[in-house]
Amino acid sequence: MFPYLTFTIGSAMNCDIHLNHSTVSDIHAELVVSSSGKLFLTDRVSEAGSFKKENKKWVNFKQTYVDEDTEIRFGKYKTKGQSVLAMIAPNGIRAKFEEYENSILTSLSASNKPHYDPKNDLPTGQVRRSIHTGEIISAKEK
């Protein structure tokens, strides 16, 4: 099984989690769901910020772990972790992992590409992630 899945959150139509709200940036945030069920959110330098509720106060975050009951806010759009998960995995996160794995294996067998290697197939660009949780562990300085 893959160690984690990554989803974009924003107002752009091509985001995995589309939020149609004026205070949500095109690509506002990123959600990483680990195979163990941990939810890790990263704000993508959104204009209106990302927040989670702690002790009845909204706290701005750049990166944070949340659970299904955590109240979260993208700009002024309020939701909970469980609602976000339902948008991407209506049949449950385990089913989403299986669906993704099946689609990868089908495409690999059809094209004879090498098997998925999580250490070498990490996202590239400005960040490097833990292969176990999807958490950003380093970033290039601008």
N, C-alpha and C positions, 0 to 999 in steps of 0.2 A: 504494500500500500504506500501511496505517496505520503510524505511527512506533513505537507500542508497545502492548502489551496489559497490563492490570492484573488481578491475581488476589488474592483474599483467602485467608489461611491461618489455620485455627483449628479449634476443636472444635465450633463451631456447625454444624448440618446444612446451612445455606445458604451456607457458605464454598465457594469454588471448589476449594480443596484442604482436604479434611476430614481432620483428624488426631484420632483417638479416643484421647486420652491425658489422664490426670488433671492433668498440669502444663501442658497447652496451654490458653490462654485462649480464650474464645468467638471473638473476632477477634484473633488473636495477632500476625499480621504481614501484610505485603503484598508480593507479588512483582510486579515490573515486568519484562517481557521486551521488549527493543527489537527492532526489525526486523533489526538487525545481529547479534542473538544475545546481547547483553549481558544479564546477570541482575542486577537491583538489588533488594535486600531492605530493608524498613523495618519495624522493630519498632513495633507499634501500642500502645505503653505497656502491654505484657503484664505480668502479675503475676510470672511466673517468668523473664522475659527471653529474649533471642535471642542466639545465640552462633555464632561460626565458629571452626574450628580453624586456628591459625597457629603454626607451629613447635612442634607437638605440645601446644599449650596452647589451652584454650577462651577466646576473647576475646569479651566482651559487646559488642554493637553496637546503635546506634540506626538507622543507615543504612549500607549497605555494598554493594559489588559483589562477586559471587561468580562462580565458573565451575562447570561441570558436575561437576568433581572435588572441589570444596570440600566438606568435611564441615561440616554445619550442625546446630544444635540449637535446638529451640523448647521452652523449659522443659527437660525431661529426654528429650524425644523426639529421637533422633538420626537423621539421614538425610544424603543428599548432594544436590547440585544436580541431578544427572541423574535421581534418583528423584523429586524434586519435579516436574521437567519431564515425566516419564513419566505422572504422575497427571493432568496437564492436557492433555498433547499426546502420546497414545500413538503417533500416526503422525508425530511430529516437529513442531517448532515452526513450520516453514514451512507445513505443512498446517494448523496451527491459525490462523495469520494469514489464509490463504486462506479457511478456513471462516468466520472472523469477518467478513472483508470481504464474502464472498458473502451472509451473512445480513443485514448492514447494507444492502448494495445492494438486496437483494430487498425489505426492509422500506421502504426509501426510495422505490423505484419503485412499490410498492403504495400508498403513502400520499401521493405527490407532495411529500414533505418536501424542504427544501433539502439540497444535497449536504453531506456531512461537512466541516467546517472545523476542522482540528486546533488552530488558534490560538484559536478562539472556543469550542471544545467541550472544553477542558481540564476536568479534575475541579474542582469548586468546593468551598468549605468552608474548612478550616483550612490547606490547603497549595496551593502552585502548583508545577507541574512543568515541566521542560524538555520541549519538544515533540519533541525528538530522542531522548532517552534515557529519559524518564519519571522522572528523578531529581528529588526535591523541591528546589526552588531558593529558596523562601521560605515562611515560615509566619507566621500571625497570632499575635501575643502574646496570652496569656490574661490 
